[in-house]
Amino acid sequence: MSAALQSLMRDVPPARPGAPLFGGLIAFIGIGAAGAAAFVVLSTALIWLGTGFADWIVNAACYAGLIVPIYLLHRRYSFDSDAPHGQALPRYMAVQGMALVLAALFSFVVHGVLDMPTLPASMLVIALTSGVNFMVLRSWAFARSHWGQTVPA
């Protein structure tokens, strides 16, 4: 190609492929399960050690201490996101707040309205809340930073 013709062509940055849906979902479930297990082990160990703090404070501190590591794991492995932390972390926190409200709403429906037994109701609440979380995190909190950017002509 001639230099004159090539100079008229615009530079288009190589597009990163989207995070794979199935692989991302498997990572999301694995990281979520590992985070839940880490929370149980950490909070149980700290309560067992007798820190002098009330059990509910220890639980809350353990949960809070796991937020950023779980966020980082999801950002890297579940969503392969290049969104800046200044955008993704506040959005992640907002989604976690939304998840708390959704879990309460789903719990009200399956326990109060449908009167399901505890174990299947809890499993359904977890599945519904996690499913909504995954989709919102994928499409909003960890959305790729180059999506929606225009390339000059």
Summary of the structure (lengths in Angstrom):
residues: 153
radius of gyration: 21.1
end to end distance: 19.6
largest distance: 76.1
contacts: 374
relative contact order: 0.13
helix: 73%
strand: 0%
